[in-house]
Amino acid sequence: MKVDHFEQQKLLDLAAEDVALTQLAHRRRTLPEVAAVEAAEEAERATAADVVRAETEVRDLTREVKRLESDVDTVRQRAARDQERLDSGAATPKEMTSLQHEMESLTRRQGDLEDQQLELMERLEAAESALAAAQQGQVRAREELERAQQQRDDALADIADGTTRHESARAEVAGGLSAPLLSLYDRIRAQTGTTGAAMLKARQCQGCRIELYGNELAAVRNADPHEVVRCENCGRILVRTAESGL
């Protein structure tokens, strides 16, 4: 294939845009901000689970405290009734003895219940403190997640802007190339996964970094300036310039 030498040199501009697009695509796949968001999401889920556990403990302890309060109130009411019966003077000596024993038992029972209630209230206070700490941790985790998401979105927007610019620039360069040359370039680009052309600089292909020797170098040196030549190693179109060292 023969294509004007100066048109072939435009392939270097096309290759530069493809390199930039490849780098942007790689950056998007490996964006550290994406990993940061995933880590922040995991941290937020962990703090949410901490809050649920703390809320459950506070709820259970609160219910138990209320149950004990009810039990203490029941004992107090029973003791009050017994005392009222004693104070009325209507009880027989046997009933009075029985009531006194019962009141002693109720006093002990009330003391035990109040001790349990105090212990539970202390546990509840600690659980409420743990819940508050967990809730604060969740707030911080959510704030960190929001920051990470914003940083990710900013990075993705920057990549999108860069991609749009380079795609536009590539389209402009491609529009100035003949269809056969562009078709060959794109076919090679699909094979290499990067670019379809590279500069020959100081007798070295800048695509694969292999220097030309012997018959390959002689073939390129003796080729018509408008002949499209390719690197025998990587298959890219070799674009010859004043720096080719031929």
C-alpha positions in Angstrom: 0.0 0.0 0.0 1.2 3.4 -0.9 0.0 6.5 1.0 1.5 10.0 1.0 4.4 10.2 3.4 3.0 13.3 5.2 -0.4 11.6 5.6 1.3 8.6 7.2 2.9 11.0 9.7 -0.6 11.9 10.8 -0.9 8.4 12.2 1.4 9.5 15.0 -1.3 12.0 16.1 -3.9 9.3 15.9 -1.7 7.0 17.9 -1.2 9.6 20.6 -4.9 10.0 21.0 -5.3 6.2 21.2 -2.6 6.1 23.9 -4.4 8.8 25.8 -7.7 6.9 25.5 -6.2 3.6 26.6 -4.6 5.3 29.6 -8.0 6.9 30.5 -9.7 3.5 30.2 -7.1 1.9 32.4 -7.4 4.6 34.9 -11.1 4.2 35.1 -10.7 0.4 35.6 -8.2 0.9 38.4 -9.5 4.1 40.0 -8.4 4.1 43.6 -11.4 6.3 44.4 -13.7 3.4 43.5 -11.9 1.1 46.0 -12.1 3.9 48.6 -15.9 4.0 48.1 -16.1 0.2 48.5 -14.1 0.4 51.7 -16.2 3.3 53.0 -19.4 1.3 52.2 -18.1 -1.7 54.1 -17.2 0.5 57.1 -20.7 2.1 57.0 -22.3 -1.3 56.9 -20.2 -2.4 59.9 -21.2 0.7 61.9 -24.9 0.2 61.0 -24.6 -3.3 62.3 -23.0 -2.0 65.5 -26.0 0.4 65.9 -28.5 -2.4 65.5 -26.8 -4.5 68.1 -26.6 -1.7 70.5 -30.2 -0.7 69.9 -31.3 -4.3 70.5 -29.4 -4.5 73.8 -30.8 -1.1 75.0 -34.3 -2.2 74.0 -34.0 -5.6 75.8 -32.5 -4.0 79.0 -35.2 -1.3 79.0 -37.9 -3.9 78.8 -36.3 -5.9 81.6 -35.9 -2.8 83.8 -39.6 -2.0 83.3 -40.5 -5.6 84.2 -38.6 -5.3 87.4 -40.2 -1.9 88.1 -43.6 -3.6 87.8 -42.5 -6.5 90.1 -41.2 -4.0 92.7 -44.5 -2.0 92.5 -46.5 -5.2 92.9 -44.5 -6.2 96.0 -44.9 -2.7 97.4 -48.6 -2.7 96.9 -48.9 -6.1 98.6 -46.8 -4.9 101.5 -49.0 -1.8 101.7 -52.1 -3.9 101.9 -50.6 -6.1 104.6 -49.6 -3.0 106.6 -53.0 -1.6 106.2 -54.5 -4.8 107.5 -52.2 -4.8 110.5 -52.9 -1.2 111.2 -56.6 -1.7 111.1 -56.5 -3.9 114.2 -59.1 -6.2 112.6 -56.7 -9.1 112.1 -56.6 -12.0 114.5 -53.3 -12.7 116.3 -52.7 -15.6 114.0 -53.3 -13.5 110.9 -51.1 -10.8 112.4 -48.3 -13.2 112.8 -48.8 -14.5 109.2 -48.9 -10.9 107.9 -45.7 -10.0 109.7 -43.9 -13.0 108.2 -45.2 -12.2 104.8 -44.1 -8.5 105.1 -40.6 -9.7 106.1 -40.6 -11.9 103.1 -41.9 -9.0 100.9 -39.2 -6.7 102.2 -36.5 -9.2 101.3 -38.1 -9.8 97.9 -38.3 -6.0 97.3 -34.6 -5.6 98.3 -33.6 -8.4 95.9 -35.7 -6.9 93.1 -34.3 -3.4 93.7 -30.7 -4.8 93.7 -31.4 -6.5 90.3 -33.1 -3.3 89.1 -30.0 -1.2 90.1 -27.7 -3.7 88.3 -29.8 -3.6 85.2 -30.0 0.2 85.2 -26.2 0.3 85.4 -26.0 -2.1 82.4 -28.6 0.0 80.6 -26.6 3.2 81.2 -23.5 1.5 79.7 -25.6 0.1 76.8 -27.0 3.6 76.1 -23.5 5.0 76.1 -22.4 2.3 73.7 -25.4 3.0 71.5 -24.5 6.8 71.4 -20.9 5.9 70.4 -22.1 3.5 67.7 -24.5 6.2 66.3 -21.7 8.7 66.3 -19.5 6.2 64.5 -22.2 5.6 61.9 -22.5 9.4 61.3 -18.8 9.6 60.8 -18.8 6.6 58.5 -21.6 8.1 56.4 -19.8 11.4 56.1 -16.6 9.5 55.0 -18.7 7.5 52.5 -20.2 10.7 51.1 -16.7 12.2 50.7 -15.4 9.1 49.0 -18.4 9.0 46.7 -17.8 12.7 45.8 -14.1 12.1 45.1 -15.0 9.1 43.0 -17.6 11.0 41.0 -15.2 13.9 40.5 -12.5 11.5 39.2 -15.0 9.8 36.9 -16.2 13.1 35.6 -12.6 14.1 34.9 -12.0 10.8 33.1 -15.2 11.3 31.1 -14.2 14.8 30.1 -10.8 13.7 29.1 -12.3 10.8 27.1 -14.7 13.1 25.3 -11.8 15.5 24.4 -9.5 12.8 23.1 -12.3 11.0 21.2 -13.1 14.3 19.5 -9.5 14.9 18.7 -9.1 11.4 17.4 -12.1 11.8 15.1 -10.7 15.0 13.7 -7.4 13.3 12.9 -9.1 10.2 11.5 -11.2 12.4 9.3 -8.0 13.6 7.5 -6.9 10.0 6.7 -7.7 8.0 3.6 -10.1 5.1 4.2 -7.6 2.3 3.4 -4.9 3.7 5.7 -7.4 4.2 8.6 -8.8 0.8 8.1 -5.4 -0.8 8.2 -4.4 1.2 11.3 -7.6 0.3 13.1 -7.2 -3.4 12.3 -3.6 -3.4 13.7 -4.8 -1.4 16.7 -7.4 -4.1 17.5 -4.6 -6.7 17.3 -2.2 -4.9 19.5 -4.8 -3.5 21.9 -3.0 -0.1 21.9 -2.0 1.6 18.7 -1.8 0.7 15.0 1.3 2.8 14.2 4.5 3.9 15.9 7.4 6.2 15.1 10.6 4.7 13.8 13.2 6.6 15.9 16.9 6.0 15.7 16.1 2.7 13.9 14.0 1.6 16.8 10.2 0.9 16.6 8.7 3.0 19.4 5.8 0.6 19.7 7.7 -2.5 20.7 11.1 -0.9 21.4 12.9 -3.3 19.1 15.7 -1.9 17.0 15.8 -2.8 13.3 18.8 -4.7 12.0 20.0 -6.4 8.8 17.5 -7.1 6.1 14.6 -5.5 7.9 16.5 -2.3 8.3 17.7 -2.4 4.7 14.1 -3.0 3.5 12.8 0.0 5.4 15.7 2.2 4.3 15.2 1.3 0.6 11.4 1.5 0.7 9.7 4.3 -1.2 8.9 7.1 1.1 5.2 6.7 0.4 5.2 2.9 0.9 3.4 1.8 4.1 6.0 -0.3 6.0 5.4 -2.3 9.1 7.4 -3.6 12.0 8.2 -7.3 11.6 8.1 -7.7 15.4 4.8 -6.0 16.5 3.1 -5.5 13.1 2.6 -1.7 13.6 2.9 0.7 10.8 6.3 2.3 11.0 6.1 6.0 10.5 9.4 7.4 9.2 10.5 10.9 10.1 13.8 12.8 10.1 14.6 11.1 13.4 14.3 7.6 12.0 18.1 7.2 11.6 17.9 5.8 8.1 
